[in-house]
């Protein structure tokens, strides 16, 4: 939802038991069932909730898992590279936890038990669905802007992650949200994870991001600590070859407050005014522009500039700064020549390097847009 800074934050996914849908903030989708707004609920001690949930109290179960729901959702996203797949895995995990609660003996923490269920739900999905990819994984870049190709349908593209409330804003200092204030949801990192076998992917996330011990991870994956450490070494090597040395958070912070504001203002002004010279001045020499589900993508400042000149700037636009994957992003609204209204057409996530834009990752799928809670038309209130 748009906030005071002009950025937008998402509404979280629901966690489901047979009768209740729990939301921690934001807007529930049309047709949602009974809702419990967890922001307004003071939960009893975990042991009390656990005892009630074991006796079949679904409301107690919802309150029991509410504190873990967001981090489990982020875990599923890292594992699967898709907000839609992550939502499926989260629902399967919470339903499995509800049904299997009687078997939770308390030998591990509730958090570790929930991660065991969620990780294995993700691993099952990994075997059933194709690997999520970036445009460069699909095919070579194009130079001609005449044919952008036929949209590649199906669950094949990496999807952006809608950021939660930043730590600098009200409610954003919650320690439980610290997992989102790290490099662990940046596009390049999540994309690199998708190149790993499922077990290596799980090991790297559980050990490096979530900081479970090797023994804990071995219990989660039903293997040995030695196997965990071996898989971690292989996973680290593979991921290090695919991610930039400097994370996006550091690139953004290096700009400073003034530099950040100048970059946002310059990018919005150049795009909205169709100022090609100003826009390309912001790009690195080897900048890329991608736009799944269209297969076409452009590599290098000259080709990206030609695409903007010949295709993007053929219609007017309005931009709204947001955050996605811990990175600067923009909701881009395209003008309709028939009625003059600006409709949401893309979410573009920027990757920076040394103060310039190294990549504009565009996402055109409306099914992805809905997770950001953005208004369909520019200038209208957020969706209710």
C-alpha positions as YAML, in Angstrom:
chain: A
units: angstrom
residues:
- id: 1
  name: UNK
  ca: [0.00, 0.00, 0.00]
- id: 2
  name: UNK
  ca: [1.27, 3.52, -0.67]
- id: 3
  name: UNK
  ca: [2.76, 5.00, 2.48]
- id: 4
  name: UNK
  ca: [3.98, 8.42, 3.53]
- id: 5
  name: UNK
  ca: [7.26, 8.10, 1.70]
- id: 6
  name: UNK
  ca: [5.49, 7.31, -1.57]
- id: 7
  name: UNK
  ca: [6.56, 3.69, -1.57]
- id: 8
  name: UNK
  ca: [4.25, 0.72, -1.31]
- id: 9
  name: UNK
  ca: [4.20, -2.30, 0.91]
- id: 10
  name: UNK
  ca: [2.36, -5.54, 0.44]
- id: 11
  name: UNK
  ca: [-0.34, -7.37, 2.20]
- id: 12
  name: UNK
  ca: [0.87, -10.73, 3.44]
- id: 13
  name: UNK
  ca: [-0.40, -14.13, 2.45]
- id: 14
  name: UNK
  ca: [-2.95, -15.88, 4.59]
- id: 15
  name: UNK
  ca: [-2.31, -18.90, 6.75]
- id: 16
  name: UNK
  ca: [-5.12, -21.40, 6.61]
- id: 17
  name: UNK
  ca: [-6.85, -23.82, 8.92]
- id: 18
  name: UNK
  ca: [-10.27, -25.26, 8.11]
- id: 19
  name: UNK
  ca: [-12.22, -22.24, 9.37]
- id: 20
  name: UNK
  ca: [-9.98, -19.20, 9.70]
- id: 21
  name: UNK
  ca: [-7.79, -17.03, 7.49]
- id: 22
  name: UNK
  ca: [-5.26, -14.92, 9.41]
- id: 23
  name: UNK
  ca: [-3.80, -11.67, 8.06]
- id: 24
  name: UNK
  ca: [-1.05, -9.69, 9.73]
- id: 25
  name: UNK
  ca: [-1.84, -6.45, 7.93]
- id: 26
  name: UNK
  ca: [-2.93, -5.05, 4.59]
- id: 27
  name: UNK
  ca: [-5.90, -6.20, 2.57]
- id: 28
  name: UNK
  ca: [-7.52, -9.61, 2.33]
- id: 29
  name: UNK
  ca: [-8.51, -10.75, -1.17]
- id: 30
  name: UNK
  ca: [-12.09, -10.87, -2.29]
- id: 31
  name: UNK
  ca: [-13.86, -13.96, -1.02]
- id: 32
  name: UNK
  ca: [-11.63, -14.38, 2.02]
- id: 33
  name: UNK
  ca: [-13.19, -16.24, 4.93]
- id: 34
  name: UNK
  ca: [-13.28, -15.23, 8.59]
- id: 35
  name: UNK
  ca: [-10.30, -12.96, 9.29]
- id: 36
  name: UNK
  ca: [-8.30, -12.44, 12.48]
- id: 37
  name: UNK
  ca: [-6.15, -9.31, 12.32]
- id: 38
  name: UNK
  ca: [-3.02, -10.35, 14.15]
- id: 39
  name: UNK
  ca: [-1.76, -6.76, 14.54]
- id: 40
  name: UNK
  ca: [-4.59, -6.23, 17.02]
- id: 41
  name: UNK
  ca: [-4.25, -9.47, 18.98]
- id: 42
  name: UNK
  ca: [-2.14, -9.95, 22.12]
- id: 43
  name: UNK
  ca: [-1.28, -13.64, 22.02]
- id: 44
  name: UNK
  ca: [-1.10, -15.75, 25.20]
- id: 45
  name: UNK
  ca: [2.16, -17.64, 25.92]
- id: 46
  name: UNK
  ca: [3.15, -20.12, 23.23]
- id: 47
  name: UNK
  ca: [2.74, -23.09, 25.55]
- id: 48
  name: UNK
  ca: [-0.88, -22.16, 26.23]
- id: 49
  name: UNK
  ca: [-1.63, -21.72, 22.54]
- id: 50
  name: UNK
  ca: [0.07, -25.01, 21.74]
- id: 51
  name: UNK
  ca: [-2.02, -26.86, 24.30]
- id: 52
  name: UNK
  ca: [-5.25, -25.31, 22.99]
- id: 53
  name: UNK
  ca: [-4.30, -25.99, 19.37]
- id: 54
  name: UNK
  ca: [-3.61, -29.65, 20.16]
- id: 55
  name: UNK
  ca: [-7.17, -29.87, 21.48]
- id: 56
  name: UNK
  ca: [-8.49, -28.70, 18.10]
- id: 57
  name: UNK
  ca: [-8.74, -24.94, 18.68]
- id: 58
  name: UNK
  ca: [-8.07, -23.55, 15.18]
- id: 59
  name: UNK
  ca: [-7.99, -19.93, 16.38]
- id: 60
  name: UNK
  ca: [-5.27, -20.84, 18.88]
- id: 61
  name: UNK
  ca: [-3.31, -22.51, 16.08]
- id: 62
  name: UNK
  ca: [-3.55, -19.39, 13.94]
- id: 63
  name: UNK
  ca: [-2.23, -17.27, 16.78]
- id: 64
  name: UNK
  ca: [0.48, -19.83, 17.46]
- id: 65
  name: UNK
  ca: [1.91, -19.70, 13.93]
- id: 66
  name: UNK
  ca: [1.21, -16.02, 13.19]
- id: 67
  name: UNK
  ca: [4.62, -14.93, 14.45]
- id: 68
  name: UNK
  ca: [6.35, -17.30, 12.04]
- id: 69
  name: UNK
  ca: [4.15, -16.86, 9.00]
- id: 70
  name: UNK
  ca: [6.01, -14.03, 7.28]
- id: 71
  name: UNK
  ca: [9.42, -15.62, 7.66]
- id: 72
  name: UNK
  ca: [8.11, -18.97, 6.44]
- id: 73
  name: UNK
  ca: [6.65, -17.22, 3.40]
- id: 74
  name: UNK
  ca: [10.01, -15.57, 2.69]
- id: 75
  name: UNK
  ca: [11.73, -18.94, 3.12]
- id: 76
  name: UNK
  ca: [9.39, -20.52, 0.58]
- id: 77
  name: UNK
  ca: [10.04, -17.62, -1.80]
- id: 78
  name: UNK
  ca: [13.80, -18.08, -1.62]
- id: 79
  name: UNK
  ca: [13.41, -21.79, -2.18]
- id: 80
  name: UNK
  ca: [11.05, -21.44, -5.15]
- id: 81
  name: UNK
  ca: [11.74, -18.01, -6.71]
- id: 82
  name: UNK
  ca: [8.03, -17.25, -7.01]
- id: 83
  name: UNK
  ca: [5.55, -15.48, -4.76]
- id: 84
  name: UNK
  ca: [2.79, -17.63, -6.23]
- id: 85
  name: UNK
  ca: [4.62, -20.92, -5.61]
- id: 86
  name: UNK
  ca: [5.65, -19.66, -2.18]
- id: 87
  name: UNK
  ca: [2.03, -19.02, -1.30]
- id: 88
  name: UNK
  ca: [1.12, -22.56, -2.37]
- id: 89
  name: UNK
  ca: [3.96, -24.01, -0.30]
- id: 90
  name: UNK
  ca: [3.04, -21.91, 2.72]
- id: 91
  name: UNK
  ca: [-0.58, -23.02, 2.59]
- id: 92
  name: UNK
  ca: [0.47, -26.66, 2.27]
- id: 93
  name: UNK
  ca: [2.92, -26.24, 5.16]
- id: 94
  name: UNK
  ca: [0.45, -24.66, 7.56]
- id: 95
  name: UNK
  ca: [-2.23, -27.18, 6.72]
- id: 96
  name: UNK
  ca: [0.31, -29.95, 7.30]
- id: 97
  name: UNK
  ca: [1.31, -28.39, 10.62]
- id: 98
  name: UNK
  ca: [-2.33, -28.15, 11.70]
- id: 99
  name: UNK
  ca: [-2.98, -31.77, 10.84]
- id: 100
  name: UNK
  ca: [0.27, -33.00, 12.39]
- id: 101
  name: UNK
  ca: [0.31, -30.89, 15.53]
- id: 102
  name: UNK
  ca: [-0.53, -33.84, 17.75]
- id: 103
  name: UNK
  ca: [2.74, -35.43, 16.63]
- id: 104
  name: UNK
  ca: [4.88, -32.43, 17.63]
- id: 105
  name: UNK
  ca: [6.73, -33.80, 20.66]
- id: 106
  name: UNK
  ca: [8.63, -30.62, 21.51]
- id: 107
  name: UNK
  ca: [12.10, -32.16, 21.05]
- id: 108
  name: UNK
  ca: [12.91, -29.21, 18.78]
- id: 109
  name: UNK
  ca: [11.60, -25.67, 18.85]
- id: 110
  name: UNK
  ca: [8.26, -24.93, 17.23]
- id: 111
  name: UNK
  ca: [10.12, -22.73, 14.74]
- id: 112
  name: UNK
  ca: [12.44, -25.55, 13.69]
- id: 113
  name: UNK
  ca: [9.49, -27.93, 13.38]
- id: 114
  name: UNK
  ca: [7.63, -25.46, 11.14]
- id: 115
  name: UNK
  ca: [10.73, -24.99, 9.00]
- id: 116
  name: UNK
  ca: [11.01, -28.74, 8.63]
- id: 117
  name: UNK
  ca: [7.48, -28.90, 7.26]
- id: 118
  name: UNK
  ca: [7.90, -25.83, 5.02]
- id: 119
  name: UNK
  ca: [11.27, -26.90, 3.63]
- id: 120
  name: UNK
  ca: [10.00, -30.33, 2.69]
- id: 121
  name: UNK
  ca: [6.88, -28.82, 1.11]
- id: 122
  name: UNK
  ca: [9.17, -26.67, -1.02]
- id: 123
  name: UNK
  ca: [11.37, -29.61, -1.96]
- id: 124
  name: UNK
  ca: [8.31, -31.49, -3.18]
- id: 125
  name: UNK
  ca: [7.34, -28.50, -5.33]
- id: 126
  name: UNK
  ca: [10.89, -28.28, -6.69]
- id: 127
  name: UNK
  ca: [10.53, -31.78, -8.11]
- id: 128
  name: UNK
  ca: [7.14, -31.04, -9.68]
- id: 129
  name: UNK
  ca: [7.66, -27.61, -11.25]
- id: 130
  name: UNK
  ca: [10.25, -26.20, -13.64]
- id: 131
  name: UNK
  ca: [13.10, -24.09, -12.33]
- id: 132
  name: UNK
  ca: [12.33, -20.37, -12.24]
- id: 133
  name: UNK
  ca: [14.63, -18.49, -14.58]
- id: 134
  name: UNK
  ca: [15.74, -15.04, -15.69]
- id: 135
  name: UNK
  ca: [15.54, -13.83, -19.27]
- id: 136
  name: UNK
  ca: [19.23, -14.53, -19.86]
- id: 137
  name: UNK
  ca: [18.60, -18.17, -18.94]
- id: 138
  name: UNK
  ca: [15.92, -18.43, -21.63]
- id: 139
  name: UNK
  ca: [17.79, -17.14, -24.65]
- id: 140
  name: UNK
  ca: [20.25, -14.59, -26.05]
- id: 141
  name: UNK
  ca: [19.59, -10.83, -26.08]
- id: 142
  name: UNK
  ca: [18.00, -9.13, -29.05]
- id: 143
  name: UNK
  ca: [19.00, -6.05, -30.97]
- id: 144
  name: UNK
  ca: [15.92, -5.42, -33.09]
- id: 145
  name: UNK
  ca: [12.92, -3.98, -31.25]
- id: 146
  name: UNK
  ca: [10.44, -5.00, -33.97]
- id: 147
  name: UNK
  ca: [9.60, -8.42, -32.50]
- id: 148
  name: UNK
  ca: [9.62, -8.94, -28.75]
- id: 149
  name: UNK
  ca: [8.41, -12.50, -29.06]
- id: 150
  name: UNK
  ca: [5.37, -14.35, -27.81]
- id: 151
  name: UNK
  ca: [4.91, -14.31, -24.02]
- id: 152
  name: UNK
  ca: [6.27, -17.49, -22.45]
- id: 153
  name: UNK
  ca: [3.44, -18.73, -20.27]
- id: 154
  name: UNK
  ca: [3.57, -21.06, -17.33]
- id: 155
  name: UNK
  ca: [5.45, -21.14, -14.03]
- id: 156
  name: UNK
  ca: [8.91, -20.54, -15.50]
- id: 157
  name: UNK
  ca: [9.95, -16.96, -14.64]
- id: 158
  name: UNK
  ca: [11.55, -15.67, -11.48]
- id: 159
  name: UNK
  ca: [9.10, -13.32, -9.74]
- id: 160
  name: UNK
  ca: [9.76, -10.21, -7.62]
- id: 161
  name: UNK
  ca: [9.20, -10.15, -3.87]
- id: 162
  name: UNK
  ca: [7.08, -7.27, -2.48]
- id: 163
  name: UNK
  ca: [8.96, -5.76, 0.44]
- id: 164
  name: UNK
  ca: [7.45, -5.48, 3.88]
- id: 165
  name: UNK
  ca: [7.50, -2.16, 5.76]
- id: 166
  name: UNK
  ca: [11.11, -0.87, 5.83]
- id: 167
  name: UNK
  ca: [12.83, -0.71, 9.20]
- id: 168
  name: UNK
  ca: [12.83, 3.09, 9.09]
- id: 169
  name: UNK
  ca: [9.05, 3.26, 9.12]
- id: 170
  name: UNK
  ca: [6.42, 2.64, 11.75]
- id: 171
  name: UNK
  ca: [6.26, -1.02, 12.64]
- id: 172
  name: UNK
  ca: [9.40, -1.81, 10.69]
- id: 173
  name: UNK
  ca: [11.72, -2.29, 13.67]
- id: 174
  name: UNK
  ca: [10.16, -5.65, 14.51]
- id: 175
  name: UNK
  ca: [13.04, -8.12, 15.06]
- id: 176
  name: UNK
  ca: [10.92, -10.87, 13.47]
- id: 177
  name: UNK
  ca: [11.15, -8.98, 10.17]
- id: 178
  name: UNK
  ca: [14.97, -8.85, 10.20]
- id: 179
  name: UNK
  ca: [15.09, -11.72, 7.70]
- id: 180
  name: UNK
  ca: [13.81, -9.27, 5.10]
- id: 181
  name: UNK
  ca: [16.34, -6.53, 5.88]
- id: 182
  name: UNK
  ca: [19.20, -8.60, 4.53]
- id: 183
  name: UNK
  ca: [20.56, -9.45, 1.11]
- id: 184
  name: UNK
  ca: [18.70, -12.75, 1.19]
- id: 185
  name: UNK
  ca: [15.79, -11.69, -1.03]
- id: 186
  name: UNK
  ca: [17.77, -9.69, -3.59]
- id: 187
  name: UNK
  ca: [16.96, -10.73, -7.14]
- id: 188
  name: UNK
  ca: [20.46, -11.92, -8.02]
- id: 189
  name: UNK
  ca: [20.69, -14.08, -4.90]
- id: 190
  name: UNK
  ca: [17.25, -15.65, -5.33]
- id: 191
  name: UNK
  ca: [17.98, -16.25, -9.03]
- id: 192
  name: UNK
  ca: [21.30, -17.92, -8.16]
- id: 193
  name: UNK
  ca: [19.55, -20.19, -5.68]
- id: 194
  name: UNK
  ca: [17.32, -21.54, -8.43]
- id: 195
  name: UNK
  ca: [20.38, -23.02, -10.16]
- id: 196
  name: UNK
  ca: [21.10, -25.26, -7.16]
- id: 197
  name: UNK
  ca: [19.66, -28.73, -6.62]
- id: 198
  name: UNK
  ca: [16.82, -28.60, -4.13]
- id: 199
  name: UNK
  ca: [18.74, -30.02, -1.17]
- id: 200
  name: UNK
  ca: [21.71, -27.68, -1.67]
- id: 201
  name: UNK
  ca: [19.30, -24.79, -1.96]
- id: 202
  name: UNK
  ca: [17.67, -25.71, 1.33]
- id: 203
  name: UNK
  ca: [21.02, -26.19, 3.09]
- id: 204
  name: UNK
  ca: [22.36, -22.81, 2.00]
- id: 205
  name: UNK
  ca: [19.23, -20.96, 3.05]
- id: 206
  name: UNK
  ca: [18.85, -22.75, 6.37]
- id: 207
  name: UNK
  ca: [22.52, -22.38, 7.30]
- id: 208
  name: UNK
  ca: [23.54, -19.02, 5.81]
- id: 209
  name: UNK
  ca: [20.32, -17.01, 5.84]
- id: 210
  name: UNK
  ca: [18.38, -18.44, 8.77]
- id: 211
  name: UNK
  ca: [21.46, -19.46, 10.76]
- id: 212
  name: UNK
  ca: [20.32, -22.89, 11.85]
- id: 213
  name: UNK
  ca: [23.15, -25.09, 13.07]
- id: 214
  name: UNK
  ca: [24.43, -27.96, 10.94]
- id: 215
  name: UNK
  ca: [22.85, -30.37, 13.41]
- id: 216
  name: UNK
  ca: [19.48, -28.61, 13.16]
- id: 217
  name: UNK
  ca: [19.61, -28.63, 9.36]
- id: 218
  name: UNK
  ca: [20.51, -32.32, 9.40]
- id: 219
  name: UNK
  ca: [17.39, -33.01, 11.47]
- id: 220
  name: UNK
  ca: [15.24, -30.86, 9.17]
- id: 221
  name: UNK
  ca: [16.48, -32.69, 6.06]
- id: 222
  name: UNK
  ca: [16.84, -36.12, 7.68]
- id: 223
  name: UNK
  ca: [20.54, -36.39, 6.88]
- id: 224
  name: UNK
  ca: [23.88, -36.02, 8.69]
- id: 225
  name: UNK
  ca: [25.80, -32.88, 9.71]
- id: 226
  name: UNK
  ca: [28.68, -34.03, 7.49]
- id: 227
  name: UNK
  ca: [26.36, -34.18, 4.49]
- id: 228
  name: UNK
  ca: [25.01, -30.73, 5.36]
- id: 229
  name: UNK
  ca: [28.50, -29.23, 5.50]
- id: 230
  name: UNK
  ca: [29.47, -30.85, 2.20]
- id: 231
  name: UNK
  ca: [26.32, -29.57, 0.48]
- id: 232
  name: UNK
  ca: [26.92, -26.10, 1.94]
- id: 233
  name: UNK
  ca: [30.41, -25.89, 0.46]
- id: 234
  name: UNK
  ca: [29.16, -26.82, -3.01]
- id: 235
  name: UNK
  ca: [26.22, -24.42, -2.76]
- id: 236
  name: UNK
  ca: [28.38, -21.51, -1.63]
- id: 237
  name: UNK
  ca: [30.76, -21.98, -4.55]
- id: 238
  name: UNK
  ca: [27.96, -22.11, -7.11]
- id: 239
  name: UNK
  ca: [26.11, -19.07, -5.74]
- id: 240
  name: UNK
  ca: [29.26, -16.95, -5.38]
- id: 241
  name: UNK
  ca: [29.85, -17.35, -9.11]
- id: 242
  name: UNK
  ca: [26.44, -15.84, -9.91]
- id: 243
  name: UNK
  ca: [25.91, -12.96, -7.49]
- id: 244
  name: UNK
  ca: [27.62, -9.54, -7.57]
- id: 245
  name: UNK
  ca: [30.37, -9.02, -5.04]
- id: 246
  name: UNK
  ca: [28.63, -5.97, -3.60]
- id: 247
  name: UNK
  ca: [25.03, -6.56, -2.45]
- id: 248
  name: UNK
  ca: [22.30, -4.16, -3.50]
- id: 249
  name: UNK
  ca: [21.76, -2.93, 0.03]
- id: 250
  name: UNK
  ca: [25.37, -1.73, 0.13]
- id: 251
  name: UNK
  ca: [25.06, -0.14, -3.34]
- id: 252
  name: UNK
  ca: [21.96, 1.73, -2.21]
- id: 253
  name: UNK
  ca: [23.45, 2.88, 1.09]
- id: 254
  name: UNK
  ca: [26.60, 4.06, -0.67]
- id: 255
  name: UNK
  ca: [24.53, 6.68, -2.51]
- id: 256
  name: UNK
  ca: [23.57, 8.38, 0.74]
- id: 257
  name: UNK
  ca: [20.21, 10.03, 1.34]
- id: 258
  name: UNK
  ca: [20.82, 12.82, -1.18]
- id: 259
  name: UNK
  ca: [22.10, 10.46, -3.85]
- id: 260
  name: UNK
  ca: [19.16, 8.12, -3.38]
- id: 261
  name: UNK
  ca: [16.68, 10.95, -3.75]
- id: 262
  name: UNK
  ca: [18.49, 12.30, -6.81]
- id: 263
  name: UNK
  ca: [18.50, 8.90, -8.50]
- id: 264
  name: UNK
  ca: [14.78, 8.37, -7.91]
- id: 265
  name: UNK
  ca: [13.90, 11.86, -9.11]
- id: 266
  name: UNK
  ca: [16.14, 11.63, -12.16]
- id: 267
  name: UNK
  ca: [14.82, 8.20, -13.18]
- id: 268
  name: UNK
  ca: [11.17, 9.24, -12.81]
- id: 269
  name: UNK
  ca: [11.69, 12.52, -14.66]
- id: 270
  name: UNK
  ca: [13.60, 10.93, -17.54]
- id: 271
  name: UNK
  ca: [11.04, 8.14, -18.02]
- id: 272
  name: UNK
  ca: [7.95, 10.33, -17.70]
- id: 273
  name: UNK
  ca: [9.36, 13.00, -20.04]
- id: 274
  name: UNK
  ca: [10.64, 10.41, -22.54]
- id: 275
  name: UNK
  ca: [14.09, 11.98, -22.19]
- id: 276
  name: UNK
  ca: [16.29, 9.34, -23.76]
- id: 277
  name: UNK
  ca: [19.58, 11.16, -23.15]
- id: 278
  name: UNK
  ca: [18.81, 11.65, -19.47]
- id: 279
  name: UNK
  ca: [17.70, 8.04, -19.03]
- id: 280
  name: UNK
  ca: [20.70, 6.47, -20.74]
- id: 281
  name: UNK
  ca: [23.01, 8.71, -18.70]
- id: 282
  name: UNK
  ca: [21.82, 6.82, -15.63]
- id: 283
  name: UNK
  ca: [22.68, 3.42, -17.14]
- id: 284
  name: UNK
  ca: [25.90, 1.46, -16.87]
- id: 285
  name: UNK
  ca: [27.60, 0.73, -20.18]
- id: 286
  name: UNK
  ca: [26.62, -2.95, -19.93]
- id: 287
  name: UNK
  ca: [23.11, -2.33, -18.58]
- id: 288
  name: UNK
  ca: [20.38, -4.88, -19.24]
- id: 289
  name: UNK
  ca: [16.62, -4.59, -19.64]
- id: 290
  name: UNK
  ca: [14.41, -7.66, -19.22]
- id: 291
  name: UNK
  ca: [10.62, -8.02, -19.31]
- id: 292
  name: UNK
  ca: [9.20, -11.49, -18.71]
- id: 293
  name: UNK
  ca: [6.95, -13.09, -19.70]
- id: 294
  name: UNK
  ca: [8.13, -11.59, -23.02]
- id: 295
  name: UNK
  ca: [11.30, -13.46, -24.01]
- id: 296
  name: UNK
  ca: [13.05, -10.42, -25.52]
- id: 297
  name: UNK
  ca: [15.73, -8.68, -23.49]
- id: 298
  name: UNK
  ca: [18.38, -6.12, -24.34]
- id: 299
  name: UNK
  ca: [22.03, -6.00, -23.37]
- id: 300
  name: UNK
  ca: [24.16, -2.85, -23.34]
- id: 301
  name: UNK
  ca: [23.35, 0.84, -23.01]
- id: 302
  name: UNK
  ca: [22.97, 1.35, -26.77]
- id: 303
  name: UNK
  ca: [20.48, -1.47, -27.29]
- id: 304
  name: UNK
  ca: [18.54, -0.66, -24.13]
- id: 305
  name: UNK
  ca: [18.36, 2.97, -25.25]
- id: 306
  name: UNK
  ca: [17.09, 1.94, -28.68]
- id: 307
  name: UNK
  ca: [14.35, -0.14, -27.06]
- id: 308
  name: UNK
  ca: [13.23, 2.83, -24.97]
- id: 309
  name: UNK
  ca: [13.27, 5.15, -27.95]
- id: 310
  name: UNK
  ca: [11.39, 2.86, -30.31]
- id: 311
  name: UNK
  ca: [9.01, 1.02, -28.00]
- id: 312
  name: UNK
  ca: [8.77, 2.26, -24.40]
- id: 313
  name: UNK
  ca: [8.48, 5.96, -25.19]
- id: 314
  name: UNK
  ca: [5.82, 5.36, -27.83]
- id: 315
  name: UNK
  ca: [3.25, 5.90, -25.06]
- id: 316
  name: UNK
  ca: [3.24, 8.19, -22.00]
- id: 317
  name: UNK
  ca: [4.00, 6.85, -18.52]
- id: 318
  name: UNK
  ca: [3.69, 7.69, -14.85]
- id: 319
  name: UNK
  ca: [5.96, 6.08, -12.24]
- id: 320
  name: UNK
  ca: [5.50, 5.33, -8.55]
- id: 321
  name: UNK
  ca: [8.61, 4.46, -6.48]
- id: 322
  name: UNK
  ca: [8.24, 1.23, -4.48]
- id: 323
  name: UNK
  ca: [10.56, -1.42, -3.04]
- id: 324
  name: UNK
  ca: [10.95, -5.02, -4.17]
- id: 325
  name: UNK
  ca: [13.50, -7.66, -3.18]
- id: 326
  name: UNK
  ca: [15.15, -5.12, -0.90]
- id: 327
  name: UNK
  ca: [15.88, -2.98, -3.97]
- id: 328
  name: UNK
  ca: [14.64, 0.22, -5.54]
- id: 329
  name: UNK
  ca: [11.70, -0.48, -7.84]
- id: 330
  name: UNK
  ca: [8.97, 1.38, -9.70]
- id: 331
  name: UNK
  ca: [5.36, 0.68, -10.49]
- id: 332
  name: UNK
  ca: [5.05, 1.86, -14.08]
- id: 333
  name: UNK
  ca: [1.68, 3.07, -15.34]
- id: 334
  name: UNK
  ca: [1.13, 3.22, -19.10]
- id: 335
  name: UNK
  ca: [-1.09, 5.85, -20.66]
- id: 336
  name: UNK
  ca: [-4.14, 4.74, -22.61]
- id: 337
  name: UNK
  ca: [-4.67, 6.96, -25.69]
- id: 338
  name: UNK
  ca: [-8.39, 6.16, -25.67]
- id: 339
  name: UNK
  ca: [-9.30, 7.50, -22.23]
- id: 340
  name: UNK
  ca: [-6.10, 9.18, -21.07]
- id: 341
  name: UNK
  ca: [-5.89, 7.05, -17.92]
- id: 342
  name: UNK
  ca: [-2.66, 5.43, -16.73]
- id: 343
  name: UNK
  ca: [-2.95, 1.71, -16.02]
- id: 344
  name: UNK
  ca: [-0.40, -0.45, -14.21]
- id: 345
  name: UNK
  ca: [1.70, -2.08, -16.90]
- id: 346
  name: UNK
  ca: [4.93, -3.19, -15.25]
- id: 347
  name: UNK
  ca: [6.91, -3.42, -12.05]
- id: 348
  name: UNK
  ca: [10.55, -2.61, -12.70]
- id: 349
  name: UNK
  ca: [13.23, -3.59, -10.17]
- id: 350
  name: UNK
  ca: [16.54, -1.74, -10.45]
- id: 351
  name: UNK
  ca: [19.95, -3.28, -9.77]
- id: 352
  name: UNK
  ca: [22.72, -0.77, -9.12]
- id: 353
  name: UNK
  ca: [26.48, -0.84, -9.53]
- id: 354
  name: UNK
  ca: [28.79, 2.02, -8.56]
- id: 355
  name: UNK
  ca: [25.96, 4.55, -8.66]
- id: 356
  name: UNK
  ca: [24.59, 3.56, -12.06]
- id: 357
  name: UNK
  ca: [21.75, 1.27, -13.11]
- id: 358
  name: UNK
  ca: [23.16, -2.10, -14.12]
- id: 359
  name: UNK
  ca: [19.82, -3.78, -14.80]
- id: 360
  name: UNK
  ca: [16.14, -2.94, -15.10]
- id: 361
  name: UNK
  ca: [14.20, -6.13, -14.40]
- id: 362
  name: UNK
  ca: [10.69, -5.58, -15.71]
- id: 363
  name: UNK
  ca: [7.79, -7.82, -14.73]
- id: 364
  name: UNK
  ca: [4.69, -7.53, -16.90]
- id: 365
  name: UNK
  ca: [2.47, -10.30, -15.53]
- id: 366
  name: UNK
  ca: [-0.67, -8.89, -13.85]
- id: 367
  name: UNK
  ca: [-0.81, -11.96, -11.60]
- id: 368
  name: UNK
  ca: [2.51, -10.85, -10.13]
- id: 369
  name: UNK
  ca: [1.36, -7.24, -9.77]
- id: 370
  name: UNK
  ca: [-1.52, -8.18, -7.48]
- id: 371
  name: UNK
  ca: [0.87, -9.21, -4.71]
- id: 372
  name: UNK
  ca: [2.05, -5.62, -4.40]
- id: 373
  name: UNK
  ca: [-1.40, -4.23, -3.50]
- id: 374
  name: UNK
  ca: [-1.01, -1.41, -6.01]
- id: 375
  name: UNK
  ca: [-3.89, 0.60, -7.48]
- id: 376
  name: UNK
  ca: [-4.80, -0.47, -10.99]
- id: 377
  name: UNK
  ca: [-4.76, 3.14, -12.20]
- id: 378
  name: UNK
  ca: [-2.32, 5.88, -11.33]
- id: 379
  name: UNK
  ca: [-3.63, 8.43, -8.86]
- id: 380
  name: UNK
  ca: [-6.34, 6.18, -7.41]
- id: 381
  name: UNK
  ca: [-6.40, 4.90, -3.81]
- id: 382
  name: UNK
  ca: [-4.84, 1.54, -3.10]
- id: 383
  name: UNK
  ca: [-6.95, -1.57, -3.68]
- id: 384
  name: UNK
  ca: [-9.40, -2.49, -0.95]
...
